[in-house]
Every structure is written in structure tokens, then in C-alpha cells.
């Protein structure tokens, strides 16, 4: 690393909480699928800020919308109406078929809002006895970092020494419809689940799983809450990942790509009366639904659709997945993916995935390890065939490299 990079890293280490272990690169600029470090080296971004930058870095139309709105009005709080919120509601509802929208800031806030809302619905509509509502979740889930959320995580790293945790959650295996059926009780108000488990290593459930889940939730008057914060808005080659099995969630959570990486924006979308139980003063956010956020989100969703990014994710994702599967390397245990949400799981004997990510950095690719032995690959949805092939060449060289 150059002296300038070392200075940035050292300053971070001196003043910042050590809650991240970043790859040793200091980025200063981005455009499309590319980012540049402080020394001018260029990299293909294969993380997309955990899928938040799906539209590509610094998309000019989203940037223009942000600048224009920033000159006009940025924040009013929800104490007053603004001229962007209604338009955001109307456009996101029309795109997704939702009936109600609750705007928030981060993905974790959207999850917390959904938990509150389905519990309230359970008590006031379903008739669950007060204080007895149960929400079913899956092992190896990742829904955020707040105290309420880590309480139903199964990852010891996220839970240790953060308790005590709130009750009311049942944990079942992911992809097991029989386990869901067995776990449902008269007090079950919701099943909260990711269509694809991203942080767990891009774990894709068996075909037909979500069709059965939808059937069980409907039969038992249980709200199906799909956390599409990573999978939604084109990442898997469909607008929403639920569309791969032709189902509709009762509640859908969006975030990350909802702003194209420009601003924290998330939303809870409901197809029924779940959000209708909320009354003034019962839930809110100073920044949630602010005019700057809404203007940015409107532009981010518009370019996603108008520029064919969702269809491109399907095409390039299929090309990328096929290319990864063609790599003949003893290090590879399994390749998984849907659209441009991909993962290469390594054999434990190959060593930790981080060293492969660090080797990829040296070849001009930025990717991130997860769960010790898995490399996640999620480039912006604007990636081209030539760029996919360029990345595959370097991945093949790295994955066949001898680190012994």
C-alpha cells in the first residue's frame, strides 16, 4: 500500500470503532461498474455496496435529481406534507402492485417497522392475545444489526454480549416448508424471510419452496414478509425475487438499490391492511419520506426500469454463472447464483475466502468474502458482456492459484 493509503487506514483505525475489517483499498471515485482508489488504480466493483449501487456508481440521472431537489427542499419532517412523497408513493405502488407504503431510511429500520406492524395487525385484526404474537424466521438469516433484529439471528458474532433479547421469534431451517408448517401456531402473525439468503452466502431455496410457503401462510392467516432489501429491484433478474415463483408477499421490504447508492432510503410495502393499523403518533421517522430521499428514489427506480437494467441482470447473470461453473479449480466447492447475485463457495481446505478476495484486488476486482469460505459477486446491473468476460478471466486465474 502507498503511504497515502496507509495514512487513511491508520487514521480510521485510530479514531473509528473497529466494527469492520475492510479490504485494504481506499476508494475515492466511482463511475458505472468501476471504482478508483486514491492512487488511481481502477477496479471492477463486484460488491455494489452490498447491492445498494445496482444502477452503477454516480448514475447521472439520479445525481441530477438529487442536486435539483437539494437546491429546492431537503427536509420538512412528516409534520408537513411535501411535493415528492405522494409521487414516490404513487410510482412505487404502481410498479410493485402495493396498496400501502411506509417510507423509512435504512433496511434495518424497514425490518423493525415490519415487525411492529405485523404484531399490531396480529393483535387488532387477527385477534392474537396481547403480548403473545409470534414471528417465524429462518436460521442463518440476516435482516440487519439493530438490537431487535440480532435477537433472532443465529450468528454468534452478531449476538454475543448484546442481550438480553426480545422474545416472540421462532427459528426454523431455511428452505424447509414442512418445518414452517410445524412451527405455525394460532399466535403466529408473520413469517419473515429472505427470498435468497445473501449474507449467508447466496443460499437459494429449493424450487417450489415459496409457492408452498405462500400456501401455508394464506391457509393460516399468517403474513408473509419478504425481505427484498438485497434481492429486490432487479438484483436477481426480476423486479422482485418473489416473481421467480410467481407469488406475492403480504409485506415486502425494499432498501439499498432504492436510492442507487446516493442516500439512505427504504420502504415497507403492504398488499393488505397490515400498514392500515398504524395511527398518527404510533410510528415514524424524522428523515423517513423526506423530499430529497423521495426524489432520489423516484429517479433510481425510473432508470432501473427505463434503461433495461433488470433484463440486463438476467442476461449477464446467466453469462456470469455459466462462466463461473466452467472454471475448473480444485478450490471450488459450489457455485450459486440468480441474476447478478452470485457466490463461489470454496472447499475449507482451500483456506479462507478473504485471501482470494485480496488476490482479486491485485487483479483489478473488488469482491467480498462472507462466512469464511464464500466469495460474493454482485456487480452493478449495468455490467456488460465484455466486462463479465474480463472478470471471469481474472477469477479463473485467482481461483486456480496456489496459495500454499
SULQUI-V718292 format. One record per residue. OMEGA is omega in degrees with one decimal (NA if undefined). Layout:
# SULQUI-V718292
omega={OMEGA;OMEGA}
This chain:
# SULQUI-V718292
omega={178.1;-178.9;179.8;177.8;179.5;179.0;178.9;-177.9;-179.5;179.4;175.0;-177.4;-177.0;-173.2;-173.1;171.0;-174.7;-178.2;173.3;174.6;-173.1;167.6;-172.5;176.0;178.2;-174.7;-177.7;-176.6;177.3;176.5;-179.3;179.6;-172.3;170.1;-179.3;177.1;-175.2;176.2;178.1;177.9;-177.0;-180.0;169.7;-177.0;179.3;173.5;179.7;-178.8;-177.8;176.3;177.5;-176.9;-177.8;-178.0;-177.6;-178.0;172.6;179.3;-171.5;-178.0;176.5;177.8;-179.1;178.8;-179.8;-178.6;-179.7;-178.6;179.6;176.5;-174.3;-174.6;-177.8;-172.7;175.4;-162.9;-179.7;173.9;179.4;172.9;169.0;-171.7;178.3;-173.6;-179.0;179.5;175.8;177.9;-174.8;-175.0;-179.1;177.3;179.1;-178.3;-172.2;-177.5;-178.3;-179.6;-179.3;-177.9;173.6;-178.1;175.8;-175.4;-177.9;175.9;179.7;177.3;177.5;178.6;179.3;179.4;178.4;178.7;178.2;-174.2;-178.2;174.6;-179.9;175.8;-179.1;-179.2;-170.9;-177.9;-177.5;178.5;175.9;178.5;-175.7;178.1;-175.4;-176.8;178.0;174.7;178.8;177.7;-177.0;172.4;-179.3;177.7;166.9;-179.3;179.0;-171.5;-179.6;-176.7;179.4;-176.3;-178.3;177.4;176.8;170.9;173.6;179.0;-178.3;-179.7;-177.6;-172.6;-168.4;176.2;175.1;-177.9;4.5;-175.8;179.5;176.3;173.0;-179.0;175.1;-176.0;178.3;176.1;177.1;176.5;-176.7;-177.2;178.7;178.1;176.9;-179.3;-179.6;-175.0;-176.4;175.4;176.6;179.8;179.9;179.8;-176.0;168.1;-179.3;-172.2;172.5;176.1;172.2;-179.9;-173.9;-177.3;178.6;178.0;-178.9;179.2;-176.2;-178.2;178.5;176.3;179.5;-177.6;-174.9;172.8;177.5;177.3;179.4;179.4;-178.5;-179.6;179.2;-177.3;-175.2;-179.2;178.2;179.9;174.5;-178.8;-179.9;175.4;-179.2;-178.6;174.1;-172.2;-174.2;176.1;167.8;-174.0;-176.4;-179.3;171.0;176.7;175.2;-177.8;178.6;-175.9;177.7;177.8;174.0;179.5;172.7;175.3;171.7;178.4;179.4;-179.2;178.2;176.7;175.8;-174.7;178.8;175.7;-178.5;177.2;-176.3;-168.3;177.1;178.1;173.6;-178.8;169.6;179.7;-177.8;178.0;-177.0;-172.9;-179.7;-179.5;179.6;179.0;-177.6;178.6;-179.7;178.9;-175.8;178.4;179.0;-178.4;178.9;-176.5;-177.4;179.7;179.9;-173.3;177.9;178.5;-177.7;178.8;178.8;-178.8;178.8;179.5;-177.8;179.5;-179.1;-178.2;177.6;-177.9;-173.2;-177.5;172.8;-176.6;-179.3;178.4;178.3;178.0;178.3;-178.5;-176.1;175.9;177.6;178.7;-178.8;-178.7;178.9;179.2;177.9;179.6;179.4;179.6;-179.9;-178.3;179.6;-179.4;-170.9;174.8;-178.7;172.9;-178.6;174.9;172.2;-172.3;-179.9;171.4;-167.8;177.2;172.0;177.5;-177.5;170.6;178.2;-179.6;-180.0;-179.6;-176.4;-178.2;-176.4;-177.9;175.1;176.3;178.0;175.9;177.3;176.0;178.8;179.2;174.9;177.9;175.0;176.0;-175.7;176.9;172.9;179.1;168.3;-172.6;-176.9;174.4;177.1;-179.6;-177.2;-179.8;174.2;-175.1;179.2;-178.6;-179.3;178.4;179.5;179.3;174.9;-179.4;177.2;179.6;-178.2;178.0;-177.6;175.4;178.8;179.3;-177.3;-176.3;175.3;-177.4;178.3;-178.9;-176.0;NA}
